[in-house]
Amino acid sequence: MTPTTSGLLPRKPPVERVDSDARVIGFEDDAAGDVCSVLACDVARAVLAELHRGPATQSELADAVGTSIQNAGYHLGRLVDVGLVEVVDQWYSEKGTEMDVFAPDREPVVLVPGDRYGSDSAHGT
């Protein structure tokens, strides 16, 4: 997204991000169920996929995935709660309203069978 200005406030300044190591979640971790529950919804997956194209506001995401602003906000909240998405900046609307900018969490998430180290404690491996 290209930075634009309207009056005194920057509308879309660039968002710089640095990638980091993967976050590993074992199937036995409580977080695995939470992540899977959130990603079970088509809208949540569409929002996350759109964010991988670039940071966006709630209203931009609603338009991009064809849903209401309220529904996009609901799914964004759930994605933030499980650590798949984070607020990375604030931009200003044409009216000067501050809007949160969302992006995928910097850590890729890897789900693995067993615990977070990939061992299956039930089978002693």
Summary of the structure (lengths in Angstrom):
residues: 125
radius of gyration: 17.1
end to end distance: 47.3
largest distance: 64.3
contacts: 329
relative contact order: 0.24
helix: 35%
strand: 23%
